[in-house]
Amino acid sequence: MDDYMVIDTPTVINPPNGTNYFNKNTASIQNEDTAKLTNGPGQIVDEGVSIFTNIVTQNIGTMGAIWSKDSETWDLSQKQQISAWMNFGPPANSSLVNGEGLAFVLQNDNRGTKAIGTGLQGLGVYGYDLTHLPRVGTPNPPSPESTVQTAVKNSVAIEFDTNLNKAGEEMYPTYLHYEKLGIDLGKSNQHYTSNAFDSDIDKAGTSGTGILPDSFLGLKLSDNKNWGHIAFSLPGNVNSYENIFTNAPTTYTNLNISTGISLFHSNAKVANLIDDIDYFGRSVNWHHVTITWTPDENLLAGTLSYIYNDKDEHGIDNTNKTTDNTFKRIESSVKVPMNTFDVHNGNYNVRWGFTGANSSLGQLDADGKKTNSEKVADKYVKLETLPDSPNPIANSSITDNTLNKTITDQSTDNNVNSGDSVDLNYEIKHAEDNNKTSDSKILPDSQKPSWKDIVAAIQIPDMETYLDFRQEDSPNTPGQKRIGYIEYQDGTQDDLLISDVSLTSGQAESTSTRVDINSRLVTKKLSKDLDNADNKITNIKIFGTAINKDLKDHLVQKAPAYFNGSNAIISTSSPEFNIRYEKNWSLMAKGLEENYTLRFQQDNPNITLPIELSYNPEQKFVPGDELIVDINIDNEKKIESKINVTGNDTTEKIEIPINETIFDSASDFWNTFSLEKNNPHRIEITVTDKDSKVSNNVQFFVEVIPDKTLRVDASKSISFKNINYSSKADYIHRQDDGYVKVTSRNNPWQLRTRVVKPLTKSNDNEQFVGSLLYIDDDQRSALDDSPTLIEEDNHSYSEETVKTISDTWKDDTGVILKQTGLNEAGQYVGTLEWSLADADIN
């Protein structure tokens, strides 16, 4: 870091209405790649001037700035990119502990490396919103014009703000300096900041739009309670600041403050900046950010963009963009006018760097009481890549040589089998092949310097429990065994040997729990640099064998791979892949029913065939696993269907729908299930699981019948009225009618009835003297044991039609009982049978 960056004594600018008490740069370089931007809370300075007056400068935290050297500027006329790690401290749920934040800044301030802004909400880059309240006289509030004078000039910033400095939301004015009179006359010459840069309280009916796109006064966020936000701003532009308060919050008016300054933020995003938890439940102390500048072709503007949390501390790419704020990837960009930087005469070089500030201790609250906190969190930045260094690219994949497939992060099928030959592949490139037209002023990445002195450090995932090295004879060194190789663009190779492997112990994530494993780290320095001439691309291959002796699948998590050059560092990670467990059992299928009926050419035909699957020996099914169902109808029609496992029991019941949708057309369906051919039809089904286990053959039979309906329904009983022993009545009428109805479709019919059992006294088998009759307007028939035609219908209805025969019966029609002699006392019971027959009369 000493080679590229400098920490300088600041040139402090006083505002026109007082003294700038933010006057120290507390940044320090910690080691070769890390800078600390703050230095604790600072100290309260008590300058005893006399027995009558005591000048006190409050604890106002510390701030710092670190800038690029003159030889390491940022060329705005070219695409530039840096990457860094940032640390904001542990979560303490306290604005004093976790505030304030840091900023990445591009600047062309004439102070150069001595440029600095103000502390606290100023983050070391913004202006000082000083309000001076004299003991006697008119308060001297800040204005945008006075505030901007103390900011870093000609600049753009990406702020990573851990504190919500928002008036009216538990934020109070912060005292910075005052003169305390020895005699009891109160305070005089009070200096404070309104602590309101994030306020969105607009002044009297106006709302500015700022000078950057999507720019709003303060923070207009749906969720701003998550310990942080990221936004773009122009610290040195007077239009970035605006007076707020038409009706100041009570905590402000109590201190005679009726105005304050807020800041325009562009593309503000909620972000968890303090220490976090990643998707594996591991602590995240350092947050990675990639910052890119892309100039327009006309060099009148450029796009500044960032990606925050784009990878974790192990170098594994983070793709979590969900609404879940846990270790969330956040990205945004903004178009910045080139005149922001006041560059002239074709010189587009500006300075770049980081500023930061933490919170104060001993701060006074709205009641003038000191708040208590024991510590504040310092802000750190660790550089990874620099502008004008190469922009290399790394990709990774896994090749399953046994199954002849390649697995990447985008693959939907990432399964390999235990025992498969698998290779880990890494491709590193000097840059994207993005050559511009010859008249372009913007040089492509490919024309950046060579990537030098590259050392590959590749962690082998789940070694050796689930992946083992596979060795082969080296073609380069006879008699030598190698576990892989590095191949350059000209075809030459460096062998990877067992001696290039070291053991590292640690923890990794399995599908559900964290498990201890031994991993292997392959470390090798490349014999060639990468450039845009002879060696644009280099490929690394490591031989392996998948191992899974468990009784369940094993998900192999990503493992990082680093490629560390002297002038650029890049990382990637192997894709996740799933090693299936070995299955030494068979899949069995059983049909739960066998025979089915299908009406020919009925609407929406469907047959559902239930099958029960099981393994021998017994194993549980895995929800979501895909089953392939092969359907064979009469050995003439073969169809393949797919079904997913839904349960996790030792048996799995599936239902196979045989309907029009799995055929080419409705006519294809009925040609297959015809009335004349192969009737009943035989359906044979086999099921194949995801491990290619094929079940036994299950058979079903489907009989296709004409598309007709014919059905008779009758009540269980018809009762007749009681008569006296001496009654000589000829006809005995029904006491209740009961019912008889016929349901038909596409089927003329004839309804008949016969006496199955005559009316007989239940206790002595004495028959009733008389007979049953059926009487209607057209007939009068005695009913005996021969079927008697009751009614017929020669219509063929296209819809199901119900005709209730008994609805036409009257007291003296329908089923009537005729008495032909005297009957003994008792109850007589007999049986009638109703029969319905096909009667295509036409």
CORURWO-V211176 format. One record per residue. RES is the residue in one small letter. PHI is phi as a letter, one per 30 degrees, with the letter a starting at -180 (none if undefined). OMEGA is omega as a letter, one per 40 degrees, with the letter a starting at -180 (none if undefined). D_CENTER is the distance of its C-alpha to the mean C-alpha in whole Angstrom. Layout:
RES&PHI&OMEGA&D_CENTER ; RES&PHI&OMEGA&D_CENTER
This chain:
m&none&i&37 ; d&d&a&41 ; d&d&a&41 ; y&c&a&39 ; m&b&i&39 ; v&b&i&41 ; i&c&a&42 ; d&c&i&45 ; t&d&a&47 ; p&d&i&46 ; t&c&a&48 ; v&d&i&48 ; i&c&i&48 ; n&d&i&49 ; p&d&a&49 ; p&d&a&52 ; n&c&i&52 ; g&l&a&52 ; t&c&i&51 ; n&d&a&47 ; y&d&i&47 ; f&c&a&44 ; n&b&a&46 ; k&b&i&45 ; n&c&a&42 ; t&c&i&41 ; a&d&i&39 ; s&a&i&40 ; i&d&a&39 ; q&d&i&38 ; n&a&a&38 ; e&d&a&37 ; d&b&a&34 ; t&b&i&33 ; a&b&i&34 ; k&c&a&35 ; l&d&a&35 ; t&b&a&36 ; n&b&i&39 ; g&i&a&38 ; p&d&a&39 ; g&i&a&43 ; q&b&i&46 ; i&d&a&48 ; v&c&a&51 ; d&c&a&54 ; e&c&i&57 ; g&d&a&60 ; v&d&i&62 ; s&a&i&65 ; i&d&a&66 ; f&c&a&65 ; t&b&i&62 ; n&b&a&59 ; i&c&a&56 ; v&b&i&53 ; t&c&a&50 ; q&d&i&47 ; n&d&a&44 ; i&b&i&41 ; g&i&i&39 ; t&b&a&39 ; m&b&i&38 ; g&a&i&38 ; a&b&i&37 ; i&b&a&37 ; w&b&i&38 ; s&d&i&38 ; k&d&a&42 ; d&e&a&44 ; s&d&a&44 ; e&b&a&40 ; t&d&a&39 ; w&c&a&36 ; d&d&a&37 ; l&d&i&36 ; s&d&a&37 ; q&b&i&35 ; k&d&a&31 ; q&b&i&31 ; q&a&i&28 ; i&b&i&27 ; s&b&a&25 ; a&a&i&25 ; w&c&a&24 ; m&b&i&25 ; n&b&a&26 ; f&c&i&26 ; g&j&a&27 ; p&d&i&26 ; p&d&i&25 ; a&b&a&28 ; n&h&a&27 ; s&b&i&30 ; s&d&i&30 ; l&d&a&33 ; v&d&a&32 ; n&d&i&28 ; g&d&e&30 ; e&c&i&30 ; g&k&i&28 ; l&b&a&29 ; a&b&i&29 ; f&c&a&29 ; v&b&i&32 ; l&c&a&34 ; q&b&i&37 ; n&b&i&41 ; d&d&a&43 ; n&d&i&46 ; r&d&i&46 ; g&i&a&44 ; t&d&i&43 ; k&c&a&45 ; a&d&i&42 ; i&a&i&40 ; g&c&a&39 ; t&c&a&39 ; g&d&a&38 ; l&h&a&36 ; q&d&i&34 ; g&d&i&35 ; l&h&a&33 ; g&i&a&36 ; v&b&a&36 ; y&d&a&36 ; g&d&a&40 ; y&c&i&41 ; d&d&a&42 ; l&d&i&45 ; t&c&a&47 ; h&c&i&50 ; l&c&a&52 ; p&d&i&56 ; r&d&i&58 ; v&b&i&60 ; g&j&a&59 ; t&d&i&56 ; p&e&a&53 ; n&c&a&52 ; p&d&i&48 ; p&d&i&45 ; s&b&i&45 ; p&e&a&42 ; e&d&i&45 ; s&d&a&46 ; t&d&a&43 ; v&d&a&42 ; q&d&a&45 ; t&c&i&43 ; a&d&i&40 ; v&d&a&39 ; k&d&i&41 ; n&h&a&39 ; s&b&i&36 ; v&b&a&32 ; a&b&i&30 ; i&c&a&26 ; e&c&i&26 ; f&c&a&24 ; d&c&a&26 ; t&c&a&25 ; n&b&i&27 ; l&c&i&28 ; n&c&a&31 ; k&b&a&31 ; a&e&i&35 ; g&i&i&35 ; e&c&i&32 ; e&i&i&34 ; m&c&a&35 ; y&c&i&38 ; p&e&a&41 ; t&c&i&41 ; y&d&i&45 ; l&c&a&46 ; h&a&i&49 ; y&a&i&52 ; e&c&a&56 ; k&c&a&57 ; l&d&i&61 ; g&d&i&63 ; i&d&a&65 ; d&d&i&63 ; l&c&i&62 ; g&i&a&58 ; k&c&i&56 ; s&b&i&57 ; n&h&a&55 ; q&d&i&51 ; h&b&i&49 ; y&a&i&45 ; t&c&a&42 ; s&d&i&40 ; n&h&a&37 ; a&b&a&35 ; f&d&a&33 ; d&c&a&30 ; s&d&i&32 ; d&c&i&31 ; i&d&a&35 ; d&d&i&36 ; k&d&i&40 ; a&g&i&42 ; g&i&i&40 ; t&c&i&39 ; s&b&i&36 ; g&d&i&36 ; t&c&a&33 ; g&i&a&33 ; i&c&i&34 ; l&c&i&30 ; p&d&i&28 ; d&h&a&26 ; s&c&a&28 ; f&b&i&29 ; l&d&a&31 ; g&i&a&30 ; l&b&i&26 ; k&c&a&25 ; l&b&i&21 ; s&d&i&20 ; d&b&i&19 ; n&b&a&21 ; k&c&a&22 ; n&c&i&19 ; w&h&i&22 ; g&k&i&21 ; h&a&i&21 ; i&b&a&21 ; a&a&i&23 ; f&c&i&26 ; s&a&i&30 ; l&c&a&33 ; p&d&a&35 ; g&c&a&39 ; n&c&a&39 ; v&d&a&41 ; n&d&i&39 ; s&d&a&36 ; y&c&i&37 ; e&a&i&39 ; n&d&i&41 ; i&b&i&39 ; f&i&i&41 ; t&c&i&43 ; n&b&a&43 ; a&d&i&42 ; p&e&a&40 ; t&e&a&43 ; t&d&i&42 ; y&c&a&43 ; t&d&i&46 ; n&d&i&48 ; l&c&i&48 ; n&i&i&49 ; i&c&i&46 ; s&c&i&46 ; t&b&i&44 ; g&a&a&41 ; i&c&i&39 ; s&c&a&35 ; l&b&i&33 ; f&d&i&31 ; h&c&i&28 ; s&c&i&26 ; n&h&a&22 ; a&d&a&21 ; k&b&i&18 ; v&d&a&17 ; a&a&i&17 ; n&d&a&17 ; l&c&a&20 ; i&d&a&22 ; d&e&a&21 ; d&b&i&18 ; i&b&a&16 ; d&d&a&14 ; y&d&i&11 ; f&c&a&15 ; g&i&i&17 ; r&d&i&19 ; s&d&i&20 ; v&c&i&19 ; n&c&i&23 ; w&c&i&23 ; h&c&a&20 ; h&c&i&20 ; v&b&i&21 ; t&c&a&22 ; i&c&a&24 ; t&b&i&25 ; w&c&i&28 ; t&b&a&29 ; p&d&i&32 ; d&d&a&33 ; e&e&a&36 ; n&d&i&39 ; l&h&i&38 ; l&c&i&38 ; a&a&i&34 ; g&a&i&31 ; t&c&i&28 ; l&c&a&26 ; s&b&i&23 ; y&b&i&21 ; i&b&a&17 ; y&c&a&17 ; n&h&a&15 ; d&d&i&15 ; k&a&a&16 ; d&c&a&17 ; e&d&i&21 ; h&c&i&21 ; g&i&a&20 ; i&d&a&17 ; d&e&i&14 ; n&c&a&11 ; t&c&a&8 ; n&d&i&6 ; k&c&a&6 ; t&d&i&5 ; t&d&i&8 ; d&d&a&8 ; n&d&i&11 ; t&d&i&12 ; f&h&a&12 ; k&c&i&10 ; r&d&a&11 ; i&b&i&13 ; e&b&a&16 ; s&a&i&18 ; s&a&i&22 ; v&a&i&25 ; k&d&a&28 ; v&c&i&31 ; p&d&a&35 ; m&d&a&37 ; n&d&i&40 ; t&e&a&38 ; f&c&i&39 ; d&h&i&43 ; v&c&a&43 ; h&b&i&46 ; n&h&i&48 ; g&i&i&46 ; n&c&a&45 ; y&c&a&41 ; n&d&i&40 ; v&b&a&39 ; r&c&i&38 ; w&b&i&35 ; g&l&a&34 ; f&b&i&32 ; t&b&i&33 ; g&a&i&33 ; a&a&i&34 ; n&c&a&34 ; s&c&i&35 ; s&c&i&38 ; l&c&a&40 ; g&i&a&43 ; q&d&i&42 ; l&d&i&44 ; d&c&a&42 ; a&d&i&43 ; d&c&i&46 ; g&i&a&47 ; k&c&i&46 ; k&d&i&44 ; t&d&a&41 ; n&c&i&40 ; s&a&a&38 ; e&c&a&39 ; k&a&i&37 ; v&b&a&34 ; a&c&i&32 ; d&d&a&33 ; k&c&a&30 ; y&b&i&30 ; v&b&a&29 ; k&b&a&29 ; l&d&i&30 ; e&c&i&28 ; t&b&a&29 ; l&b&i&32 ; p&d&i&33 ; d&i&i&35 ; s&d&i&34 ; p&e&i&32 ; n&c&a&29 ; p&d&a&28 ; i&b&i&25 ; a&b&i&24 ; n&b&i&22 ; s&b&i&22 ; s&a&i&22 ; i&b&i&24 ; t&c&i&27 ; d&c&a&28 ; n&d&a&31 ; t&d&a&32 ; l&c&i&30 ; n&h&i&30 ; k&b&a&26 ; t&c&a&24 ; i&c&i&21 ; t&b&i&18 ; d&d&a&15 ; q&c&a&14 ; s&d&i&16 ; t&d&i&15 ; d&c&a&19 ; n&c&a&19 ; n&c&i&21 ; v&b&a&25 ; n&c&i&28 ; s&e&a&30 ; g&j&i&33 ; d&d&i&31 ; s&d&a&32 ; v&b&i&29 ; d&c&i&29 ; l&c&a&27 ; n&c&i&27 ; y&b&i&26 ; e&c&i&27 ; i&c&a&28 ; k&b&i&30 ; h&d&a&32 ; a&a&i&30 ; e&d&i&28 ; d&d&a&31 ; n&b&i&31 ; n&e&i&35 ; k&d&i&36 ; t&d&a&39 ; s&d&a&42 ; d&c&a&43 ; s&d&i&40 ; k&d&a&40 ; i&c&a&37 ; l&d&i&37 ; p&d&i&34 ; d&e&a&32 ; s&d&i&34 ; q&c&i&37 ; k&d&a&36 ; p&d&i&38 ; s&d&i&38 ; w&c&a&35 ; k&c&i&38 ; d&h&a&38 ; i&d&i&35 ; v&c&i&34 ; a&d&i&31 ; a&b&a&30 ; i&c&i&28 ; q&d&i&27 ; i&d&a&27 ; p&d&i&24 ; d&h&a&25 ; m&d&e&29 ; e&c&a&31 ; t&d&a&30 ; y&b&i&28 ; l&b&a&29 ; d&b&i&32 ; f&d&i&34 ; r&c&a&36 ; q&c&i&39 ; e&b&i&41 ; d&d&i&45 ; s&d&i&44 ; p&d&a&46 ; n&c&a&47 ; t&b&a&48 ; p&e&i&50 ; g&i&a&50 ; q&c&i&47 ; k&c&i&44 ; r&b&i&40 ; i&c&i&37 ; g&l&a&36 ; y&a&i&36 ; i&c&a&36 ; e&c&a&37 ; y&c&a&38 ; q&d&a&38 ; d&d&i&42 ; g&j&i&41 ; t&d&a&42 ; q&b&i&41 ; d&c&i&40 ; d&d&i&40 ; l&c&a&38 ; l&c&i&40 ; i&e&i&40 ; s&d&i&41 ; d&d&a&38 ; v&c&i&36 ; s&b&a&36 ; l&c&i&35 ; t&b&i&32 ; s&c&i&31 ; g&l&a&28 ; q&b&i&25 ; a&b&a&22 ; e&c&i&19 ; s&c&a&20 ; t&d&a&18 ; s&b&a&18 ; t&b&i&21 ; r&d&a&22 ; v&b&i&25 ; d&d&i&28 ; i&b&i&28 ; n&c&i&31 ; s&c&i&29 ; r&c&i&31 ; l&c&i&31 ; v&c&a&33 ; t&b&a&34 ; k&a&i&36 ; k&d&i&38 ; l&d&a&38 ; s&d&a&41 ; k&b&i&40 ; d&d&i&38 ; l&c&i&36 ; d&b&a&37 ; n&c&a&37 ; a&c&a&41 ; d&c&a&41 ; n&b&a&38 ; k&d&a&35 ; i&b&i&33 ; t&b&a&33 ; n&c&i&32 ; i&b&i&31 ; k&b&i&31 ; i&b&a&31 ; f&d&i&33 ; g&b&i&31 ; t&b&i&32 ; a&d&a&29 ; i&b&i&30 ; n&a&i&29 ; k&c&i&32 ; d&d&i&29 ; l&c&i&29 ; k&a&i&26 ; d&d&i&23 ; h&b&i&22 ; l&d&i&19 ; v&d&a&20 ; q&d&i&18 ; k&e&i&18 ; a&b&a&21 ; p&d&i&22 ; a&b&a&25 ; y&c&i&26 ; f&b&a&29 ; n&c&i&31 ; g&c&a&34 ; s&d&a&36 ; n&b&i&35 ; a&a&i&31 ; i&b&i&29 ; i&b&a&25 ; s&b&i&23 ; t&b&i&21 ; s&a&i&19 ; s&d&i&20 ; p&d&i&17 ; e&d&i&16 ; f&b&a&19 ; n&c&i&20 ; i&c&i&24 ; r&d&i&25 ; y&d&a&28 ; e&d&i&31 ; k&c&i&33 ; n&c&a&36 ; w&b&a&37 ; s&c&i&37 ; l&c&a&35 ; m&c&i&37 ; a&b&i&37 ; k&b&i&39 ; g&d&a&40 ; l&d&i&40 ; e&b&a&43 ; e&b&a&45 ; n&c&a&47 ; y&b&i&45 ; t&b&a&47 ; l&b&i&46 ; r&d&a&48 ; f&d&i&49 ; q&h&i&47 ; q&d&i&45 ; d&d&i&42 ; n&h&a&39 ; p&d&i&40 ; n&a&i&38 ; i&b&i&39 ; t&c&a&36 ; l&c&a&37 ; p&d&i&36 ; i&b&i&35 ; e&c&a&35 ; l&c&i&34 ; s&a&i&34 ; y&c&i&35 ; n&b&e&38 ; p&d&a&38 ; e&d&i&36 ; q&b&i&32 ; k&d&i&29 ; f&d&a&26 ; v&c&a&23 ; p&e&i&20 ; g&j&i&19 ; d&d&a&21 ; e&c&i&23 ; l&c&i&26 ; i&c&a&29 ; v&c&i&32 ; d&c&a&35 ; i&c&i&37 ; n&b&a&41 ; i&c&i&43 ; d&h&a&47 ; n&h&a&46 ; e&b&a&46 ; k&b&a&42 ; k&b&a&39 ; i&b&i&36 ; e&c&i&32 ; s&b&a&29 ; k&b&a&26 ; i&b&i&25 ; n&c&i&22 ; v&d&a&23 ; t&c&a&22 ; g&c&i&24 ; n&b&a&25 ; d&c&i&29 ; t&d&i&32 ; t&b&i&32 ; e&b&i&30 ; k&c&i&31 ; i&b&i&30 ; e&b&a&32 ; i&c&i&33 ; p&d&i&33 ; i&c&a&36 ; n&b&a&36 ; e&d&a&37 ; t&d&a&33 ; i&c&i&33 ; f&c&a&37 ; d&d&a&37 ; s&a&i&39 ; a&d&i&41 ; s&d&i&44 ; d&d&i&43 ; f&d&a&42 ; w&d&i&45 ; n&d&i&47 ; t&d&i&45 ; f&c&a&46 ; s&c&i&50 ; l&d&a&53 ; e&c&a&55 ; k&c&i&53 ; n&h&a&52 ; n&c&e&52 ; p&d&a&51 ; h&c&a&48 ; r&c&i&46 ; i&c&i&43 ; e&c&a&42 ; i&b&i&38 ; t&b&a&37 ; v&b&i&33 ; t&c&a&31 ; d&c&a&28 ; k&d&i&26 ; d&c&i&28 ; s&i&i&31 ; k&d&a&33 ; v&c&a&35 ; s&d&i&37 ; n&d&a&40 ; n&d&i&41 ; v&c&a&41 ; q&c&i&44 ; f&b&i&44 ; f&b&a&46 ; v&b&i&46 ; e&c&i&49 ; v&c&a&49 ; i&c&i&52 ; p&e&a&53 ; d&d&a&51 ; k&b&i&53 ; t&b&i&54 ; l&a&a&57 ; r&a&i&57 ; v&c&i&60 ; d&b&i&59 ; a&b&i&62 ; s&d&a&62 ; k&d&a&63 ; s&a&i&67 ; i&b&a&69 ; s&c&i&72 ; f&c&a&75 ; k&d&i&78 ; n&d&i&80 ; i&b&i&84 ; n&d&a&87 ; y&e&a&89 ; s&c&a&92 ; s&d&i&90 ; k&c&a&91 ; a&d&i&88 ; d&d&a&87 ; y&c&i&84 ; i&c&a&81 ; h&d&a&78 ; r&d&i&75 ; q&d&i&73 ; d&b&a&70 ; d&d&a&69 ; g&i&i&65 ; y&a&i&64 ; v&b&a&63 ; k&b&a&61 ; v&b&i&60 ; t&c&a&56 ; s&b&i&56 ; r&a&a&54 ; n&h&a&56 ; n&a&i&59 ; p&d&a&62 ; w&a&i&64 ; q&b&i&67 ; l&c&i&67 ; r&b&i&70 ; t&b&i&71 ; r&b&i&73 ; v&d&i&75 ; v&d&i&73 ; k&b&i&75 ; p&d&i&78 ; l&d&a&78 ; t&b&i&80 ; k&d&a&80 ; s&d&a&78 ; n&c&a&81 ; d&b&i&83 ; n&h&i&82 ; e&d&a&85 ; q&d&i&84 ; f&d&i&84 ; v&d&a&87 ; g&l&a&85 ; s&a&i&82 ; l&d&i&79 ; l&b&i&79 ; y&c&a&76 ; i&b&i&78 ; d&b&a&76 ; d&d&a&78 ; d&c&a&78 ; q&b&i&79 ; r&b&a&81 ; s&b&i&80 ; a&d&a&81 ; l&c&i&78 ; d&b&a&79 ; d&d&i&77 ; s&c&a&77 ; p&d&i&74 ; t&c&i&75 ; l&d&a&73 ; i&c&a&72 ; e&a&i&69 ; e&b&i&68 ; d&b&a&65 ; n&c&i&66 ; h&d&i&62 ; s&c&a&59 ; y&d&a&56 ; s&d&i&53 ; e&c&i&51 ; e&e&a&52 ; t&b&a&55 ; v&c&i&57 ; k&c&a&60 ; t&c&a&62 ; i&d&a&65 ; s&d&i&66 ; d&d&a&66 ; t&c&a&69 ; w&d&i&71 ; k&c&a&74 ; d&d&a&76 ; d&c&i&78 ; t&b&a&76 ; g&i&i&73 ; v&d&a&74 ; i&b&i&78 ; l&c&i&80 ; k&c&i&83 ; q&c&a&86 ; t&c&i&89 ; g&a&i&91 ; l&d&a&91 ; n&c&i&88 ; e&d&i&88 ; a&d&i&86 ; g&k&i&82 ; q&c&a&79 ; y&c&a&78 ; v&b&i&75 ; g&b&a&74 ; t&b&i&71 ; l&c&i&71 ; e&c&i&68 ; w&c&a&66 ; s&b&a&66 ; l&b&a&64 ; a&b&i&64 ; d&d&a&63 ; a&b&i&66 ; d&d&a&65 ; i&d&a&69 ; n&d&none&68
